[in-house]
Amino acid sequence: PMDLSTIKKNIENGLIRTTAEFQRDIMLMFQNAVMYNSSDHDVFHMAVEMQRDVLEQIQQFLATQLIMQTSESGISAKSLRGRDANRKQDPNDK
C-alpha cells in the first residue's frame, strides 16, 4: 500500500532520497488506485488523470534538471579554460 501520507513520511525519514524513488512511490500509489477501483469509480478516473498530470510535471522537472546540469557543466568548462588562459599569461610561470 502507498499513499501521500506515507510518501511524505518516507521523505521526512530519509527513506525517499531521489527523484526516482519519489517517482516510484507516486506511481505505485496511482497504480494501486487504478488496480483496486473499478473503471466506473471516481477514484479510478481521478487517479488516471492525476497520474498523467504528475508524469508531465516529473518530465518537466527532469528536463529542467538536465538543462541545469548541462549549463553548469558548460560554465565549469569555461571557468577552467579561463583559468588556464590566465595561468599561461602569468609572467611568474616558467
HELIX and SHEET records of a PDB file:
HELIX    1   1 LEU A    4  GLU A   12  1                                   9    
HELIX    2   2 THR A   19  MET A   35  1                                  17    
HELIX    3   3 ASP A   42  GLN A   89  1                                  48    
END                                                                             
